[in-house]
Amino acid sequence: MILESVELKNVGPFRETVRVGPLDPGLNILAASNETGKSTLVKAGARALFDSHGGKSKEIKELRPAGTSLAPSVAVVFRCKSGNYRIEKTFLESPRSQLSQMVDGQWRPLGEADQADRRVRELLGSEKPGAGATKPEHWGLFRYLWARQGEAVAWPEWDGEAAKLVRARLARVEIDPLIERLKSSFWSEYEKNFTPAQGQPKAGGPLAFAEKELGDLKAELKEVRGKARELEELQIRFQGFSEQTTTFEQEARKLKEKADEIGQQARQVELLLPELRAHEKALEAARKEFHRVDGDLRAAREAQDALQGLKKEMEQSEQRQQELKDAEVENESLLTEADGALQEVHHRRAGLQAELERVQGLLKLRRLKDALVDLQKKLQEAESQAAALSRLQEEKSKIPGLTPQKLGKLKGLDQDIRELDAQIKVVGITMDLTPDKASRVEVTESGAKRSLKIQGGVTETLSSGQALRVRLEGWGEVRVRSGAGELKDLEERRREAQAELSKALAELGVENVEQAASLLEKRKDLDGRIREATQDLKRALGDFDDLDGLKARMNQSDTEHENLRKSLHPESGEDALSISGLEAQEETLKPGLRDVEKTIQRDERALKELADKQASCREERHLKGTELAKLSEQTKSHERKIEETRARYPEGIEVMKARAGDAFTEAETRVESARRKLPPDYEKLPEGNRRAAAAFGEAQRDLEKCREDCQRLRGTLEALGAEGLYSRESQLLEEIGVKKAEADAARRRGWAARLLHDLMERRKQAATRQVLTPLEDQLSSVFAELTGVSVRRIFLDENLQIRGAGRSEEELLAFDLLSQGAKEQLMLALRLAVAQALTETEPQAVILDDVLANTDPVRQARVLDVLQAAAQRMQLLVLTCHPDHYRGVGKVVSIERCGIP
Amino acid sequence: MKFIHSADWQLGARFSQFGPKAESLRQVRFQTLETALRKADEASVDFFLIAGDLFEDGQVDDTVIHTTFEKFRRFPGVPVFILPGNHDPNDGPSSIWNRKPFLTKPSNVTVLAEPGVTECGGAQLLASPLRQKKSTIDPTLKIAELARQPADGRIRIGVTHGALAFPGKHESNDHPIVPDAETRTGVDYLAVGHWHTWQVYDHGRHVMPGTDGRLVMPGTPEPDAFEQDGAGHVALVEISSPQSKPVVQKVPVATLQWMTLDLDCADAPAGRQGLEHRLAEVKPAADRTVVRVRLHGRVSPRVLAETRQWLESALQPYLAQQVLDETAVALTVAEIDEIKNRSPLLAQALTDLAQIEHLATNSPVPAGMDLSQAISSLDEARALVSRVIGEKPEKTDLTRLDAEFFKLAHQLLSQELQEATQ
């Protein structure tokens, strides 16, 4: 539908007839101040189009001018695809409704009253409300196309037939209601048994209940099986005990037999043992007697043998004693001879020693004399070098104390003076005097006089600053004055420099700078020569620090030479000997002396050996004497012992031994005979008897214990066996089978329902996404144009509600969190998209009543672009109180006062 | 002389697979015991011999023993000789044979708890009872030992329990008995228990039905599983004199019949009709019939759900039931097309379901279903399933969802779709 015009009378602020229109099929801007009735115009238009003329609802009454009972009249001219129509309605007082259609340029009535109302509803696809005034949800498509004041950021619900139509146009396909129904059913089925979030069995649900019962049954089964296992283990133990009992019984029987046998033997031993003990005692006595006699016999024989040995030993000792005595005499003679020879060699060594010492003394004397001569020569040279050095130092001391720094200062002053002269010369007075013949000139400058002698024909240039007075010989005085002011200052500075230079030269004792430079050069030359002379003196002194050290050494050598000479008193022939001669003598004497030393050492060793040998002989002879005395004593002792033994055995000791041997053999035979009557190991029998009895006792106790355990186990087994565990297990397994089947069935059913639900949900989401994507693209594009931000995408949900905007799903900013301005712009974009979709079948009018209140000026400009572009395809009526925002775009319309035709 | 040789009654046995019906199956065995005793009484046998495994286990409830004794007491003229077998060995104080009820056992009952010779009806019973559940020792060795004593012209009947030691047909610790044990022991008849189907041997060779043999294993008198041919009998044995050939008669005593019926769901109406017919045949003996229905064929979830629902009521009258679902659930091409037309999204979700089923169970893709647009990544499938079963994706094993699960999913979907359509 396209709006052509709207006329009102007795509506809101308008008591007279006002009209808006004719409207343009594109963009229309109705700009007026607040409270001038813009929104009232739209509301009244809607009432005329959608409400029954006979309505008396609050909303209809509110159309009247405030405080009046006037009947509001509204006329709307609109165009549909079926033609141009005009609906005129008067409400409340004498209500009427008339619909006309333009036919051949004339309005022709189509119907009146309810018929007119109904026909308009048919044309516009709107609905009649049950009671009261219409609401936007009754307006059909216009619900989405007309944005009323205050609804800028809210989108109406997508319900009703019109919504379906719009959604179908927008998203092309609808989600199959069958899918929703199946999903809902499957979800309900799933939720019977599972929690939606975690997918766990739901408390109180059939599955949880069956699982609980199953768990209880399994626990009971476990208990029963535990008992069954216990029974099996006990059976095994019982069998073990049974076998063990048999073993213990056999063991106890064997042990008893053994104990009985040992006991019998023990009793037999008890009877025979005293006889054996008596024979053993007799045997022991016979053994002792035999051993005693045998001992005596052996001792007597040993004593005899020892006596023989001692006598032989004594003979050998005596013979040895004599041999030693002879050796002592011979050694004494050898010692005397060797001592004499040694004394002689000592004499020879003393002579050689004295001769060698004199030769060495003479040699030392000669060497001292030569050294003394060398020292005298060195002293003379050093004294000569010292005198030269002293001269040079004296010469240097006469030169003023000039240094390169001082000379530099002088040169600096001189240079300053020269430069000042040059300056004065430039600005001052220059006078060239060239006499024909040699003349004397007296120059007075700055009060100072000087005299110059100038050769004939030679030009002497005089320069001065401010004034120069020259007295020419034979002519008179010439005064020249300069007018330059600065000369005075230059001259003053030159005077100061000259005074300073003169003072410095005077201090140094030189006449001028050149002389100072020459003297400094000379001083440098002297310094070099002094360094050389010092080096020469040091070389002449050699190891000595100075001349005094050298002289002291020479005096010391001289004294030493004199002392040695006095002690040696060399003969004249000796004085004549050269050092090499003396050294040859020394070398000749030294080997002879060494040979004599060696001879003395050898003879002394030989003498010592002889002395040692003599001492050894004496000692051994003494020992032999002592030994002989001891042997003699021992011999006597043995002889006494032999005599005593013989005295004890008057019948002969051999005979007595034979008798004792016979007695021992007889006793031994009696013991053996008694032992043969006893059992083997009869000595261990009592212990064996005790052990066998103990072992039997232990086995008996084990057997009893085993029997008791067996008995106890038998009771337990009988009790357990009577519990009917197998039957209980069977029953439980059968119940478990049933419960498990129940639980499995519930689980499978829940899972199957969930799987079907999820598969459908997945497909539904995919389908929704597929159809939403183009619409989202369109919205995103318009929103980008409005905002100037192209990277954001608009996301819709399956109900075509705006979820938000963002670069991606993950970065989506929810609609509610967007700024008011952004929300307004998004709603505008959606509204334009809806209108665009509907325009494809019929032109549409979009009314935007102050919907961009929060849009900033920059975006406002973009909005104009978008609206202008949209106006190519649809009618737009913008109501605004900001005419400046829309200046230059669309058609400006106004509320014009007129009469209703 | 004449006697009944039975074995392997397995009283108090477990039937976990039948859940609440297990007790009924246990009770039936007492009924069968009574039948056998009655037949023995009617045949005026000299004694009723049980060659092991009268009880399923040594730890059955006292009630089982009391009920058994009650049956024996009803036939006081039938002397009963019971040998402990490998299920109920005489293995010590906890053995069933030492339980209190045996202190007051019926006077006609003798337990051959120890190896030995027992006189009965002019014959000698050479018993070799089992003392443990497993053993590698041939229990007939003991009989051979007992047989060394003079027979004094009496008929000798050996009785023991164990597996015949045919190579590959027994475990080495299953009380192996040489197949010609009756010859080696020299008894006139060797009564053996252990295997649950009828077996007769002579000189180590299997004897064809109708031919007599000296070594007999009568099998369990009451079958305890489906397709257990050769079970449900006791042996009525007649021996005229020592060394004479025993005459062995196979006497049926079983109470229950175990039936396996097939239902081809691919053609559900025809299959149901056929099954109904078969069930009607056995309906008179419904309280003695254990039915197992094996569903097979390719079937749509809706048909399968309907069939199972129908089966639930159809099998209700029978003592115990089992349904083996071996069907392959799949939507028909027409069904897939219909769903595609009704809801493209649902059709897509179904391809995803088929793909996950394929990944989890390696099942074939239903005809007419294009998986090219379905979930293709195993990780995505795992992530989806992990949410379903409440596990972390890296720990999720798709194979936890088996074919049964997907059948259920299809059934749920089918059911909901039906309701949505209504």
Interface residues (C-beta under 8 A of the other chain):
Chain A: I175 D176 L178 I179 R181 L182 S185 F186 E189 F194 Q198 G199 Q200 A228 L231 L234 Q235 F238 Q239 L713 R714 G715 L717 E718 L720 G721 A722 E723 G724 L725 Y726 S727 R728 E729 S730 L733 E734 E735 I736 G737 V738 A741 R748 R749 W751 A752 A753 R754 L755 L756 D758 L759 M760 R762 R763 K764 A767
Chain B: G12 A13 R14 F15 S16 Q17 F18 G19 P20 A22 E56 D57 G58 Q59 V60 D61 D62 T63 V64 D91 G92 P93 S94 S95 I96 N98 R99 K100 R342 S343 P344 L345 L346 Q348 A349 D352 L353 I356 L384 V385 R387 V388 I389 G390 L401 E404 F405 F406 L408 A409 L412 L413 E416 L417 E419 A420
